């Protein structure tokens, strides 16, 4: 079995009135520790009252990576400078390839702002290798009904398959690299074992509950870091639990991140800001409410 190197607790850092736990990067977790998984924000759980302002993520640019956004509760309205617009509801997922650059907004729907309700959303950033940094932007948003599930351990574990192949089920999202990504729901006592190639990095974040992972307990708001000394993972839920789980081959490339851009050199970061200033990412005003 792979041994656990560390369990990192997410840092509580609210954004305006939005409850937020940042799992990475933190003072203990560098952005390239789990390459190509580079960033995770966990928003909520919280209850919004009626006539609220919703999510605070107005128009902003990105270049050089992908964002994967999971809507556990509430909803998320996406608008971007390529013309894509969608409202993804509970259980749905958005996968956006920023690539060469775009501007997007992530806000709550008018219905959610009027009525309020529970909200919990996670956003994961996936790096892109140098050869794909300037790929054309792309957005895919899927509702819960379009995401296949695989049940194991007599239904005690439900794997919501996003990308890669899981027990013979292929994910609907097609990343540019070998990202295997899923959302897993465990009933108490549910067990799931998987072998991950020893040279690949594993991303395992506990969204809710507690699990025993390769003999060690890991609980809510913790990111589990593994050594590269084996392949097998054994997971057993000691309560009802939800985890975000993935694995991929690391790029082992230089990584320079500044603000909304993730590139390979400082010069490329400077160029991104120049391109944004010169309007090459699109018109921010068109995405304003």
N, C-alpha and C positions, 0 to 999 in steps of 0.2 A: 504493500500500500504506500501511497505518497504520504509523507509526514507533513504536519502543519508547522510552518515556520513562525507564523504570528497571526494574531487576531486583532484587527485594527478597528477601534470604535469610531463611528462617524462623528464629526464635529457639528454641534448645533450652531447654525448661522442663519437666522431668519432673514428673509429678503422682504423689506417693507413689512406687511402684516402676514406674510406667507411663512408658515412653519417649514424650516428647511434643515436637513441634516446632510452635510457633505461627506461622502465616504472617501472620495479621492478627487484631487490631491489634498493632502493635509501635511502637517509638519512631520508626520511619521510615514506618509505614503507619497512617494514622488510620482510625477505624472507618467514616467516611463517604467515604473516598477512592474506593471502587469501588461506591458506592451503586447497587443495594440489597444488594450482597454485603458483609457487615459483619464476619465472623469466620470463621476457619478454624483448627482444631486437627488435627494429623496425629499420630496415636498409633501407635507402632511404627515399623518392624518390630521385633519381639522374640519370643523363645521363652519361653513359660511352662512351668515344671516341673509335674509332677503334684502334686495337693493344694495348689493355689495359691488366693489370695484373689480372683482375677479383677479385673475392672474396678472402680474405686473410686467410681463415680458413683451413690451411693445417692439416696434421695428428695430432690428439690429443685424449686423452682417456676420457672415462666417466664411472661412476658406480653409481647405486642406484636411478636412475630416468629415465624419458622419455623425449624426445624432439619431439615437433610438429612444423614443419616448413612450412610456407605458402608462396608460390611464387606468388605475385601479378603481377609482371612484371619481365622480364628477365628469367633466368633459374638457375638451381642448379644441379651440379653433385655430387652425393653421392658415396663414396667408403668406405668400412669398412673391418675390419680384419676377419669377418665371410665369406667374399667373395662376399658380395652384392655390385652391381654397378648399378646405374641408373642415368638418366638425366631427371629431372622433370621440366616441362615448365610452362608458365603462367597459373595461375588458379589451379595448382596442389598442392598437400600436401604430405609431408613426415612425418611418425610417426615411431620413433625409440625408442625401449625399450632398454636402456643401460644395465639394470639389473646387472648381476654379473661382467660385464665389457667388453669393446671392444675399439678399436681405430677406428676413422673414420675421413674422410676428407670431407669438404664441399667447393667446388670450382666452378668456372664458367666453362662452356663447352668451348672447343677450338673454336667453332663457335662464341660464345658470345665474347670471348677475341679478336677474329679477327675482328668482325664487330662492336662490341659495341652496345649501345642502352640503353633504360630505364631499371632501376632496382629498385624493391621494394620487400623486403622479411621480414617476421616476424618469430622469433623463440620463442616459449613458452616452458618452462620447467614444467613438472608435476612430483611432488614427487611420490615415491612409498612407501607403508607402509613397516614396518620392515619385514613382512612375505614374501614380494615379492622383497626385495632389491637384492637378489642373484638369481633371476630368469634368465634363459638363455636369451641372447640378441636376439632381433628380429627387423627386419626392413620391413616396407611396404611403398612403394611410389606409389601414384596414380596420374594420369593425370586428368585434369579438367573434361574430359568426363566420368570418373568413379565416380565422386562425385555427389550424388543426390541433387536436389534442390526442395524446397517447396516454392511456390509463395503464398503470402497472400496480403490482402488489394487490390484486383483487380490488382495484379501484381506490385504494388508499392514497395513491399518488397520481396526480394529473399533470402531465407535461404539456404545456402550451408551446408548440413548436414554432419558432420564428425563422431561423435560418440553419442550414446544414441538415443532416440526416439523423433522426432520433428513432431508434427501434424500427427502422424501415419507413418512417414518415418524413417526407421532405418539407422543410419550411417554405412558406410563400415568399419570403424576402430573399433576394439574391444579391448578397454583398460582393464587392469586387475581390475580396480575399477570403481565406478559409475560416471565416467567423462562424462558429456553431453557437447558437444563442437560443435560450428557452426561458420560460417562466414556469416555475414548478409550485404546485399546491399540494401540501402534505396534510393528511389527517393524522392525528396523534397515533403513533405506532407505525406509520407508513414507512416503508423502506425502499431505497433505490440505490443500486450499484452501477457504476459506469467505469470503463477504462479509458483514460485519456493518454495519448502518446506522451512519453516522458519529456520530450523537448518542447512541448506546448505549454503556454501559460493558461492557468485556470482562473476564471473570475467567478467568485461565489460570494454573494451578498445576502444577508438575512434580512428580508423585508419585514417579516412578522414571525413571532414565535421563537422556538428553540429547536435545534437539531444536534444530534451526536454525529460528528463527521470524523471518520477514521479514528474513532475512540475518544475524541475530544468534544466537549460541549461548545456550541457557538450559538449566540442568541441575537435577537433583534438589533438592528443598526450596526452589525459587525461585518467587516470585510475579511475573508479568510485568505491568507497568503500561504502557498504551498511550496515546499522544496521540490526539486526535480530528481527525486530518488525512487520513483516508482510510477505505476500507472493506475492502480485501482483506487477508486473512491467508494466508500460505503457511507451512506447517509440514512439516518433513522430519526424521525421526528419524535421528540419528547413532549411536544404539544402540537396543536394545529399550527402550521407554519407555511410561509411563502418565501421562496428564494428566487433570486435572479442568478442564473447559472450559464456560463459560457466557457469556451476554450478556443484557442487559436495559436497559430505559429507566429512567434514574435518577428518583427521586421529587423530589429537590431540596427536601426538607423539613427542618426542624429535627430533630436527633437527640440524645436524652439517654439515655445508658445507665448503669445502675448495678447491679452484681451481675447477677442473672438477669433483669433487666427492660430492655426497650428501648422507650422512648416518645418523645413529642415535646416534653414539658415536664418540669421538675422537680416540679411539682405532681402530674403523672400518676405519676411514680415514687413520690412519697410516698403517693399513694392506693393504689398497688399493694402497698406494704408494709403499709398499714393493712388492705387486703382480705385479704392473706395471714394477718395476725395474727388476723383475725376469722373465719378458716376458710372464706373464700369460694373458695379454690382446691382444697379437698378435704382429706382426712385423710391426713397424711404417714405416720402409724403403720401404716396399712393396707398400705403399700407396702414396709414393712421386711421383710427376710428373716427 
